[in-house]
Amino acid sequence: MGSAWNSLMATDSGLLSLAVFIFMLGMGVFFVVFFIRKIRAEDAAAQHGDTSHNAGH
């Protein structure tokens, strides 16, 4: 397992792989938070009877 960590941290391709992995995790967290906020905002608007956010068709 030590050689795997050495390859990950010491080579260009390992560092790029690590950067992509961290970026993808961050993007996943961003989208989960983004969609949860949109769903809550849509639910709040629906409770108040506001349907103007669907008028973009």
N, CA, C and O atoms as a GROMACS GRO file, in nm:
protein
  228
    1MET      N    1   0.082  -0.119   0.000
    1MET     CA    2   0.000   0.000   0.000
    1MET      C    3   0.087   0.126   0.000
    1MET      O    4   0.044   0.231  -0.048
    2GLY      N    5   0.205   0.116   0.052
    2GLY     CA    6   0.295   0.231   0.054
    2GLY      C    7   0.331   0.278  -0.085
    2GLY      O    8   0.343   0.398  -0.109
    3SER      N    9   0.348   0.185  -0.177
    3SER     CA   10   0.384   0.225  -0.312
    3SER      C   11   0.267   0.294  -0.383
    3SER      O   12   0.288   0.379  -0.469
    4ALA      N   13   0.145   0.257  -0.347
    4ALA     CA   14   0.029   0.323  -0.407
    4ALA      C   15   0.023   0.469  -0.363
    4ALA      O   16  -0.004   0.558  -0.444
    5TRP      N   17   0.048   0.495  -0.235
    5TRP     CA   18   0.049   0.633  -0.186
    5TRP      C   19   0.164   0.711  -0.248
    5TRP      O   20   0.149   0.829  -0.280
    6ASN      N   21   0.278   0.645  -0.263
    6ASN     CA   22   0.392   0.712  -0.326
    6ASN      C   23   0.360   0.749  -0.470
    6ASN      O   24   0.393   0.859  -0.515
    7SER      N   25   0.296   0.658  -0.543
    7SER     CA   26   0.259   0.687  -0.682
    7SER      C   27   0.157   0.800  -0.688
    7SER      O   28   0.162   0.885  -0.777
    8LEU      N   29   0.065   0.800  -0.593
    8LEU     CA   30  -0.039   0.903  -0.593
    8LEU      C   31   0.019   1.040  -0.563
    8LEU      O   32  -0.020   1.139  -0.625
    9MET      N   33   0.111   1.047  -0.470
    9MET     CA   34   0.163   1.176  -0.426
    9MET      C   35   0.287   1.222  -0.503
    9MET      O   36   0.317   1.342  -0.502
   10ALA      N   37   0.358   1.132  -0.568
   10ALA     CA   38   0.487   1.168  -0.624
   10ALA      C   39   0.487   1.185  -0.776
   10ALA      O   40   0.578   1.246  -0.831
   11THR      N   41   0.384   1.133  -0.844
   11THR     CA   42   0.385   1.142  -0.990
   11THR      C   43   0.285   1.246  -1.037
   11THR      O   44   0.188   1.277  -0.967
   12ASP      N   45   0.308   1.298  -1.155
   12ASP     CA   46   0.217   1.397  -1.212
   12ASP      C   47   0.078   1.338  -1.234
   12ASP      O   48  -0.023   1.402  -1.202
   13SER      N   49   0.073   1.218  -1.287
   13SER     CA   50  -0.057   1.157  -1.313
   13SER      C   51  -0.130   1.126  -1.182
   13SER      O   52  -0.253   1.133  -1.177
   14GLY      N   53  -0.057   1.090  -1.078
   14GLY     CA   54  -0.118   1.065  -0.948
   14GLY      C   55  -0.177   1.192  -0.888
   14GLY      O   56  -0.287   1.190  -0.834
   15LEU      N   57  -0.102   1.302  -0.899
   15LEU     CA   58  -0.152   1.430  -0.845
   15LEU      C   59  -0.273   1.480  -0.924
   15LEU      O   60  -0.368   1.534  -0.866
   16LEU      N   61  -0.270   1.462  -1.055
   16LEU     CA   62  -0.385   1.502  -1.136
   16LEU      C   63  -0.508   1.415  -1.103
   16LEU      O   64  -0.620   1.465  -1.098
   17SER      N   65  -0.485   1.287  -1.081
   17SER     CA   66  -0.595   1.198  -1.043
   17SER      C   67  -0.654   1.241  -0.910
   17SER      O   68  -0.776   1.243  -0.893
   18LEU      N   69  -0.569   1.274  -0.816
   18LEU     CA   70  -0.615   1.320  -0.685
   18LEU      C   71  -0.692   1.450  -0.698
   18LEU      O   72  -0.796   1.467  -0.633
   19ALA      N   73  -0.643   1.542  -0.780
   19ALA     CA   74  -0.712   1.670  -0.800
   19ALA      C   75  -0.850   1.649  -0.862
   19ALA      O   76  -0.947   1.712  -0.821
   20VAL      N   77  -0.858   1.562  -0.962
   20VAL     CA   78  -0.987   1.534  -1.026
   20VAL      C   79  -1.083   1.470  -0.926
   20VAL      O   80  -1.201   1.504  -0.923
   21PHE      N   81  -1.034   1.378  -0.847
   21PHE     CA   82  -1.117   1.311  -0.748
   21PHE      C   83  -1.173   1.412  -0.646
   21PHE      O   84  -1.292   1.408  -0.615
   22ILE      N   85  -1.089   1.499  -0.596
   22ILE     CA   86  -1.133   1.600  -0.500
   22ILE      C   87  -1.232   1.698  -0.565
   22ILE      O   88  -1.331   1.737  -0.504
   23PHE      N   89  -1.204   1.736  -0.689
   23PHE     CA   90  -1.295   1.826  -0.762
   23PHE      C   91  -1.432   1.761  -0.780
   23PHE      O   92  -1.534   1.827  -0.761
   24MET      N   93  -1.435   1.634  -0.816
   24MET     CA   94  -1.563   1.564  -0.837
   24MET      C   95  -1.641   1.552  -0.706
   24MET      O   96  -1.763   1.567  -0.706
   25LEU      N   97  -1.574   1.526  -0.597
   25LEU     CA   98  -1.642   1.521  -0.468
   25LEU      C   99  -1.701   1.657  -0.433
   25LEU      O  100  -1.815   1.666  -0.387
   26GLY      N  101  -1.625   1.762  -0.455
   26GLY     CA  102  -1.675   1.897  -0.428
   26GLY      C  103  -1.793   1.933  -0.517
   26GLY      O  104  -1.889   1.995  -0.472
   27MET      N  105  -1.786   1.893  -0.643
   27MET     CA  106  -1.897   1.919  -0.735
   27MET      C  107  -2.022   1.843  -0.692
   27MET      O  108  -2.133   1.896  -0.701
   28GLY      N  109  -2.005   1.720  -0.644
   28GLY     CA  110  -2.118   1.643  -0.595
   28GLY      C  111  -2.184   1.709  -0.475
   28GLY      O  112  -2.307   1.716  -0.468
   29VAL      N  113  -2.104   1.759  -0.382
   29VAL     CA  114  -2.158   1.829  -0.265
   29VAL      C  115  -2.230   1.956  -0.309
   29VAL      O  116  -2.339   1.986  -0.260
   30PHE      N  117  -2.170   2.030  -0.401
   30PHE     CA  118  -2.233   2.152  -0.450
   30PHE      C  119  -2.371   2.124  -0.510
   30PHE      O  120  -2.467   2.193  -0.478
   31PHE      N  121  -2.380   2.022  -0.596
   31PHE     CA  122  -2.507   1.993  -0.661
   31PHE      C  123  -2.612   1.945  -0.562
   31PHE      O  124  -2.729   1.980  -0.576
   32VAL      N  125  -2.574   1.865  -0.463
   32VAL     CA  126  -2.670   1.820  -0.362
   32VAL      C  127  -2.726   1.941  -0.287
   32VAL      O  128  -2.847   1.951  -0.269
   33VAL      N  129  -2.639   2.030  -0.243
   33VAL     CA  130  -2.684   2.150  -0.170
   33VAL      C  131  -2.769   2.239  -0.260
   33VAL      O  132  -2.872   2.291  -0.218
   34PHE      N  133  -2.726   2.257  -0.385
   34PHE     CA  134  -2.798   2.340  -0.480
   34PHE      C  135  -2.940   2.287  -0.503
   34PHE      O  136  -3.036   2.364  -0.497
   35PHE      N  137  -2.953   2.157  -0.528
   35PHE     CA  138  -3.084   2.100  -0.556
   35PHE      C  139  -3.173   2.100  -0.432
   35PHE      O  140  -3.293   2.122  -0.443
   36ILE      N  141  -3.116   2.077  -0.314
   36ILE     CA  142  -3.196   2.081  -0.191
   36ILE      C  143  -3.251   2.222  -0.170
   36ILE      O  144  -3.368   2.238  -0.133
   37ARG      N  145  -3.169   2.324  -0.194
   37ARG     CA  146  -3.217   2.463  -0.179
   37ARG      C  147  -3.326   2.494  -0.280
   37ARG      O  148  -3.425   2.559  -0.246
   38LYS      N  149  -3.310   2.450  -0.405
   38LYS     CA  150  -3.412   2.474  -0.507
   38LYS      C  151  -3.543   2.404  -0.472
   38LYS      O  152  -3.650   2.462  -0.490
   39ILE      N  153  -3.536   2.282  -0.423
   39ILE     CA  154  -3.656   2.208  -0.387
   39ILE      C  155  -3.727   2.277  -0.271
   39ILE      O  156  -3.850   2.289  -0.272
   40ARG      N  157  -3.651   2.322  -0.171
   40ARG     CA  158  -3.713   2.392  -0.058
   40ARG      C  159  -3.777   2.524  -0.102
   40ARG      O  160  -3.885   2.559  -0.056
   41ALA      N  161  -3.710   2.596  -0.191
   41ALA     CA  162  -3.766   2.723  -0.240
   41ALA      C  163  -3.892   2.697  -0.320
   41ALA      O  164  -3.989   2.773  -0.310
   42GLU      N  165  -3.893   2.591  -0.400
   42GLU     CA  166  -4.012   2.559  -0.478
   42GLU      C  167  -4.127   2.517  -0.388
   42GLU      O  168  -4.242   2.554  -0.413
   43ASP      N  169  -4.097   2.440  -0.284
   43ASP     CA  170  -4.201   2.400  -0.190
   43ASP      C  171  -4.259   2.521  -0.116
   43ASP      O  172  -4.380   2.530  -0.095
   44ALA      N  173  -4.171   2.613  -0.076
   44ALA     CA  174  -4.217   2.733  -0.006
   44ALA      C  175  -4.304   2.818  -0.098
   44ALA      O  176  -4.405   2.873  -0.055
   45ALA      N  177  -4.264   2.830  -0.225
   45ALA     CA  178  -4.343   2.908  -0.320
   45ALA      C  179  -4.477   2.841  -0.346
   45ALA      O  180  -4.578   2.910  -0.363
   46ALA      N  181  -4.480   2.710  -0.351
   46ALA     CA  182  -4.605   2.638  -0.376
   46ALA      C  183  -4.700   2.654  -0.257
   46ALA      O  184  -4.821   2.661  -0.276
   47GLN      N  185  -4.647   2.661  -0.137
   47GLN     CA  186  -4.732   2.678  -0.019
   47GLN      C  187  -4.794   2.817  -0.015
   47GLN      O  188  -4.902   2.835   0.039
   48HIS      N  189  -4.726   2.916  -0.074
   48HIS     CA  190  -4.778   3.052  -0.077
   48HIS      C  191  -4.860   3.077  -0.202
   48HIS      O  192  -4.912   3.187  -0.220
   49GLY      N  193  -4.873   2.979  -0.288
   49GLY     CA  194  -4.952   2.994  -0.408
   49GLY      C  195  -4.883   3.067  -0.519
   49GLY      O  196  -4.948   3.106  -0.616
   50ASP      N  197  -4.753   3.087  -0.510
   50ASP     CA  198  -4.677   3.158  -0.613
   50ASP      C  199  -4.627   3.056  -0.716
   50ASP      O  200  -4.548   2.968  -0.684
   51THR      N  201  -4.674   3.070  -0.839
   51THR     CA  202  -4.629   2.978  -0.945
   51THR      C  203  -4.554   3.053  -1.053
   51THR      O  204  -4.538   3.002  -1.164
   52SER      N  205  -4.505   3.174  -1.023
   52SER     CA  206  -4.437   3.254  -1.124
   52SER      C  207  -4.302   3.194  -1.165
   52SER      O  208  -4.252   3.225  -1.273
   53HIS      N  209  -4.242   3.108  -1.080
   53HIS     CA  210  -4.113   3.050  -1.116
   53HIS      C  211  -4.126   2.946  -1.227
   53HIS      O  212  -4.026   2.903  -1.284
   54ASN      N  213  -4.249   2.905  -1.258
   54ASN     CA  214  -4.270   2.810  -1.368
   54ASN      C  215  -4.314   2.881  -1.498
   54ASN      O  216  -4.349   2.814  -1.595
   55ALA      N  217  -4.312   3.013  -1.499
   55ALA     CA  218  -4.364   3.087  -1.613
   55ALA      C  219  -4.262   3.100  -1.726
   55ALA      O  220  -4.288   3.170  -1.824
   56GLY      N  221  -4.147   3.037  -1.715
   56GLY     CA  222  -4.043   3.051  -1.815
   56GLY      C  223  -4.063   2.968  -1.940
   56GLY      O  224  -3.975   2.965  -2.026
   57HIS      N  225  -4.173   2.901  -1.953
   57HIS     CA  226  -4.197   2.814  -2.069
   57HIS      C  227  -4.228   2.893  -2.192
   57HIS      O  228  -4.251   2.836  -2.298
   0.00000   0.00000   0.00000
